Amino acid sequence: MSKIIAVTSGKGGVGKSTVCVGLGQAFSKRNKRVIMIELDIGLRGMDIMLGVENEVVYDLGDLLNRNCDINDAIVSSENYPGLDMIASPSSVADLLHVNDIAVLCNGLRQYYDVILIDTPAGIHLSIDLIPRIADLAVIVATPDFVSVRDSNRVVSLLTERHFDRYQLVINKVNIKNRRMNMISDLDDVMDGVGIPLLGVIPEDLQMRAALNGNLNPEVGSAPEVIFNNIAARIEGEYTPLYIE
């Protein structure tokens, strides 16, 4: 049975897109058919992380405005068989509507095992969309007070809409020197957001690959192990919380 996973947060800059791409790669390695849908209008970045920026001709805006068919908007990864993406609209004129995205995602269920939604910064579209279509919301937070407070607000708003299928990924954590984090104790981050922990991603893993233009971790590397463990936990398997 297919699963729709929304990757979201309360504020921008926490690394939602990197988490989304990392999970997409991890699920594809588990022989899942995966598609990632990027919703951040005018702020496209997932194509660079996946290394397919030169392959994008049509985007989500073109698809929803019926300027192309769905096969034209889907871009496939050469490095990860079974991993596809639809890039976010490049124009701010292409407004996204919850109903259109819901229809698209539900239609894709019959073709994909995992549908990853990279939600935009802020809460408006995400709060309306997630309860309607998502099987799981992955809340991404960083160990700082603003991110924790905003993530807790997202959780509260989802709960008000009777959605409680969420788990926490703490991103950009300085593992070597915890005192460098604004919130040094990760238990305080978990308590502040108020949901179960799914994974922890060290800060040095976060941008090193993405800034090189291709989030493509080496086999057996720490980034690969971390994202594979997170994907396994989503599927109900027990894996260690690898944060070294």
WOJOHU-V571933 format. One record per helix or strand of 3 or more residues. SS is the DSSP state (helix for helix, strand for strand). FROM is the first residue (numbers start at 1). TO is the last residue. If there is no record, write none. Layout:
BEGIN
SS:FROM:TO, SS:FROM:TO
END
This chain:
BEGIN
strand:3:8, helix:16:29, strand:34:38, helix:46:50, helix:53:55, helix:60:64, helix:70:73, strand:83:86, helix:98:108, strand:114:118, helix:124:133, strand:136:142, helix:145:160, strand:166:173, helix:178:180, helix:186:193, strand:197:202, helix:203:210, helix:222:234
END
